[in-house]
Amino acid sequence: MAFVRTENYTAKNGDVYADVAAWVAAHGNTCMGGAAAHGYTGAHTLLEGGNGIKVVLTYTDEAAHTAHMDVIKGANPDVDLTGSWDHSDAVTCTFVSAV
């Protein structure tokens, strides 16, 4: 059964974007570069207010999600993947849900 993780990425400087393409131009294609390597498909939508994007990652199952989170924690052991963290100098990521 598919397992879905949702995160919101927001600009730290308060910038507002017209659409996902404008966000990608400013911050890169957040989370989408690792899709093939980590077994998920992803989708971005602009957050209400335009200050960030919602990222929805759909994994084949919960084990694939866990494996991906283990890779992230291995590279960033202090990151709380169930809270908020600095994704970069310009972007904060906030966990929304995983089901």
C-alpha positions as CSV (number, residue, x, y, z in Angstrom):
1,M,0.0,0.0,0.0
2,A,1.3,3.5,-0.8
3,F,2.7,5.7,2.0
4,V,2.5,9.4,1.6
5,R,4.7,12.0,3.4
6,T,3.7,15.7,3.2
7,E,6.0,18.6,4.0
8,N,5.8,22.4,3.7
9,Y,8.8,24.4,2.5
10,T,8.7,28.2,3.2
11,A,11.1,31.0,2.3
12,K,12.8,32.4,5.4
13,N,12.9,35.9,4.0
14,G,9.1,36.1,3.5
15,D,9.3,36.2,-0.3
16,V,6.0,35.4,-2.1
17,Y,6.0,33.4,-5.3
18,A,3.5,33.5,-8.2
19,D,3.6,29.8,-8.8
20,V,5.6,26.6,-8.3
21,A,7.8,27.5,-11.3
22,A,8.8,30.7,-9.6
23,W,9.7,28.8,-6.3
24,V,11.8,26.3,-8.3
25,A,13.6,29.1,-10.1
26,A,14.5,30.6,-6.7
27,H,15.2,27.4,-4.6
28,G,15.6,24.5,-7.0
29,N,13.3,21.5,-7.5
30,T,13.0,20.7,-3.8
31,C,12.9,17.0,-3.0
32,M,12.4,15.9,-6.6
33,G,16.0,15.2,-7.5
34,G,16.1,12.1,-5.2
35,A,12.8,10.6,-6.4
36,A,14.3,7.8,-8.5
37,A,17.0,6.9,-6.0
38,H,14.6,6.8,-3.0
39,G,11.6,5.2,-4.6
40,Y,9.0,7.9,-4.5
41,T,7.0,10.1,-6.8
42,G,6.5,13.7,-5.8
43,A,4.2,16.7,-6.4
44,H,4.5,20.4,-5.5
45,T,1.8,22.9,-5.0
46,L,2.0,26.5,-4.0
47,L,1.1,27.2,-0.3
48,E,-1.8,29.6,0.3
49,G,-0.2,33.0,0.6
50,G,2.5,32.1,-1.9
51,N,5.4,32.0,0.6
52,G,6.3,28.4,-0.1
53,I,5.3,25.0,-1.5
54,K,3.7,21.9,-0.2
55,V,5.7,18.8,-1.2
56,V,3.8,15.4,-1.3
57,L,6.0,12.4,-1.6
58,T,4.3,9.1,-2.4
59,Y,6.3,5.9,-1.6
60,T,5.4,2.4,-2.6
61,D,5.1,1.5,1.0
62,E,6.1,2.5,4.5
63,A,9.4,0.6,4.4
64,A,10.5,2.7,1.4
65,H,9.7,5.9,3.4
66,T,11.6,4.6,6.4
67,A,14.6,3.8,4.3
68,H,14.6,7.3,2.8
69,M,14.3,8.9,6.2
70,D,17.2,6.7,7.5
71,V,19.4,8.1,4.7
72,I,18.5,11.7,5.6
73,K,19.1,11.0,9.3
74,G,22.4,9.4,8.5
75,A,23.6,12.5,6.7
76,N,22.0,14.9,9.2
77,P,21.7,13.2,12.6
78,D,20.4,16.3,14.4
79,V,17.5,16.9,12.1
80,D,14.0,16.2,13.6
81,L,12.1,14.9,10.5
82,T,8.8,15.1,12.4
83,G,9.1,18.9,13.2
84,S,10.7,21.8,11.4
85,W,14.3,22.1,10.2
86,D,16.5,24.2,8.1
87,H,16.4,22.8,4.6
88,S,18.9,25.4,3.5
89,D,20.0,28.9,4.4
90,A,16.9,30.2,2.6
91,V,14.3,27.6,3.3
92,T,12.6,26.0,6.3
93,C,10.9,22.7,6.0
94,T,8.0,21.6,8.3
95,F,6.6,18.1,8.6
96,V,2.9,17.9,8.0
97,S,2.0,14.2,8.0
98,A,3.0,10.7,7.0
99,V,0.3,8.0,6.4
